[in-house]
Amino acid sequence: MGKQSFFDAMEANKRNSVILALGLTALIFVVLFALTQLWGMGETGLFLGAFLALAYVLLMYYSGDKMLLALSGAKPVSKQDYPYLFNLVEGLALAAQIPAPKLYMTGDSAMNAYATGRDPKHAAIVVTKGLVENMNREELEGVIAHEMSHIGNLDIRFMLITVVMVGLIGMLSEVIIRTFIWGGGSNRRGGGAGWIAILAIVLAILTPIIATLIKLAISREREYLADATAVKLTRYPDGLKSALTKIKNNYRPTKSATETTAPLYFADPIGKHLVKALSTHPPIEDRIKRLSSF
């Protein structure tokens, strides 16, 4: 890989993420269309389904951050206990031109972190105890800058909506399958009813798989973007590279993470995906290689 600026990397990753998100949106409408045709509801059903889907996304959007903090067992950090950590957060927030996010910590011994919140004004950064105890100042600055970049780039909003959309596709597909099993689709009459039922069941099987792959691809693109933006903030890629190397050489799973929350973490918290396309994060080697190209 030849030399590139982090500005080029940021633009390329933003473009790729938008393309993938549009594909995910298209999948929702495809599944909604199949379901409404199976039920014989036509355009009215499609508009009603789109309205309910939007309401569901908004509900999860406004409550997702509180659910995530509770799920990971994160506790607020006081400035008296970790003044240097607060200084890093405040300095990087100033550089990113966003409000300083709230700071939380989990008792996990693994080295990891994540950011949450629907926008920069309602954001928080969560670090594990293992990260704070094992990283030097430059490495910790690189990790915090990465998470600050997620906030500034609105990645948290982007990924939260992505996760909700994938979940919605899964629910709609489940409804199609149950409708087919219970014979709801057989009530339709007309020559095209059989083909619609077959198409609906095929979509119900394939779209959740495709949607999950798109979600994982978006997550990997946003990680590359946050790495590039972190370099823009610190002007010191070696700190972030060193942090990634330390995590790679001393890897352990993050106990507070789940399959659902894994895309939000700094490094893959699950660590069991052998195939790149099924991983929430790019391989650490690839991230280090890209950082070396700036």
N, C-alpha and C positions, 0 to 999 in steps of 0.2 A: 504494500500500500504506500503510495507516494505521500509527500507532505501535503497537508491541507490545513486551512484555518478552522478554528472552532466555529466561526460564523458560517462557513460552508456546511460543516457537520450539523449545526443546529437547523439550518434551513432544510437540508435533505431529510432529517429525521422528522421535522414538523410535517413536511409534505407527505412522507410515507404514512405517518400516523393518521392524517386526515383521510387519505385514500382508504386505509383499512377501516376507519370508523364509518365511512360512507358505505362500505361493503356490509358492515354489520347492520346499519340502518336498513339497507335494502333487504337483508335476510328477514328482518322483523316484518316488513310489509309482505314479503313472499309467504311467510308462514301465516300471517293474518289473512291474506287473500285465500290461501288453501283452506283455512278453517271456516271462513265465512261461506265459501263455495260449498264446502262439505255440509254445512248447516242450512244452505239455501237462503242465506241472508242478504246476498248481493252487496251493493255499494253501501247501503245503510249499516250493515254489520261491520264493514271495513272501517267506516268513519267512527263508529262507536268503539270498535276495538282499538283504534289509534288513540282515541281520547282516553280510554281507560289505561292504555299503556303509558301515555304521557303522565297521567296522574300517579301511577305507580312509581315511575322514575323520579318524579319530583318528591314524593314522600320519602323515598330512600335517600335522595340527595340531601335533604335537610336533617336527616337523623343518622346518617351513616357514620359520621365521625365519632359521635358519642358511643355508638355501639362498638366501634372498633377499639376505642380506648378501654372500654369495660372488658371487652373480649380478651385483650392482651394483658390485662392487669396492670396497666400503666398508672403510675402515681406522680403527682406534681413534684418538681424539683425546686428546692429553695436556693436563692442566690447565695445565702450564707454558707451552704454546704459545698456548692460547686461554682465559685465566683469566676474561675477561668472559663468554664463551659458557657456561662451566661455572657461573658465578654466576647467569646467567639460568635455566639448566636447574634448578639447585638451588632457586632462589627460587620458580619456578613449580611445581615438584614439591611444595614445602611448601604452596603455596596450594591445589593440587589434592588434597592429603592422600594422596599416593602416593609410593612410593620413587623417588628420582632415577634416571631411566633412564641406561643407558650411552650414550655419545656417539661417533658415527662421522662420517667425512667421505669424500666421493668427490671426485675431481679435476675433476668436470664444471664447465664454465664457466657453464652455465645456472643460473638462480636457482630452486632447488627444495629440497624436503625430504620425508622420509617417516618414519613410525614403524613399528616391527615388534615382535613378541613376542606370546606367547600370553596373557599377563596382566601386570598392572603390576609384578610381582616379576621378570619375565623380559623386560623391555622395553628397547628401544633407539631413539634418535632419530638419523637420518642426515641430514646437511645437505650440500649441495654447496658446493664452494669458491666458486663464483660467488655463492651466496647470502650467505655470510659477508663477502665482499669488497665487495658492492654495497649491502647494507642498513645503515641506521643502527640505533642501539640500539632505538628504539621499534618500528621495522619488524621487526627480528629477534625482538624479544620477542613481537610478534603472531604470527609464523610458529611460533616454538617453543611458544607457548601453544596454537595450533591443534593441533600434533602431540601436545602433552601431553594435550589434550582427547581425542584419539583413543585414547590409552592409558587415561585415566581412564574414558571411556565404553565401554571394551572393544570399540571399533570394529575393532581389529586382529584380535581373535579373530573378531568378527562377519564381517568381510570375508574373512578367510582361509577360514573355513568356507563362505562364500558362493561363493568362487572354486572351492573343491574340489567343492562340490555341482554347480556348473555343468559342471565338467569331467567329473564322474561321469555326469551326464545325457548329455553328448556321447558318452562311451564306451558307455553302454547303448544309445543310439540307433544307434551304429555296429554294435553286435552284432546289433541287430534287422535292420538293412539287409543285413548280410552273411548272416544266417540266411535272409532272404527270397531273396537272390541265389543262395545255394547250395541252396535248396530244402528247408531244414530244416523250414520251416513247413508244407510240403505233405504231410509224413508224418502230420499229424493227420487224423483222420477225423471225420465228423459234419457236419450241415448248417450249423453255424455256423463251420466252419473257414475258409471263404473270407472271410467278413466279418471274422473276427479277424485274418487276414493283412493285409487291406486297412487295418483300423484301426491295426494295429501299424506299418505302413510310413508311414501318414500322421502318426502320433505321432512316429515316428523323425525325420521331416523337420521337423515344426513345433516340437517341444519344445526342441531346442537353441536355436532362434531366440528363442522366448519366454523361455527361461531366461537367455539372454544379455541380453535387454532388461531383465529383472527385476534381474539383477546390476548393470547400469549404473544403473538407477533407485535401487537401494539405495546404491550408491556416491555418487550425487549427494545423496541425503538425508543420508548420514553427513557429507558435507562441510558442508552447511548446519548440521548439529548441532554439528560441531566449531568452526565459526565462532562460533556463539552461545555455546558453552561457553568459548571463548577470551576473549570479551568479559566473561564472568562472572569469569574469572581475573584479567584485567588491568584491568578497568573503564575501558579506553581503546580504543574501537573504531577511532579514527583511525590508530593504529599498524598494525593489520591492514589497514585500507582503503588506507593508503599503500603497504604491501607489495604488495598485489594490483595496485594501479595501476602500480607500478614494473615488476612482472612483465609486465603487459599491454602497457606501452609499450616494453619492451625484450625481447620474447619470443623465446626460442629453444628448440628441443626439447632434452629431457634425454637425452643419449646412453646413459646406463646403464639407462634404462627400457625395458620391453617392453610389449606389449599385455596380458600377464598381470599384470604388476606395476603398470601405470598407475593403477589405482584407489587405490593406497596413497599416492600423492604429493600434496603440498600443492596444486599446480596441475597441470593437464593436461600431462603430459610429452610427449605425442605430437603434439598440436596439429593433427591432420589431419581431425577430425570436423566436418563442416559442419552436420550435423543434430543437434539437441540430444539427441534420444532415443538417439543412437549414441555419445554422449560419456560419458566416465567422470566428468567434473566439470561442475557448473553453469557457465554463462558467467560470466566474471569480473564483467561488468557487473551480473548478477543478484545475485552475492554482495555486491558493494559496495552495491547498492540495499537489500538486506536489512539489512546492517550499519547503514546510515543510518536505518533505521526503528526501531532500538532506542532 
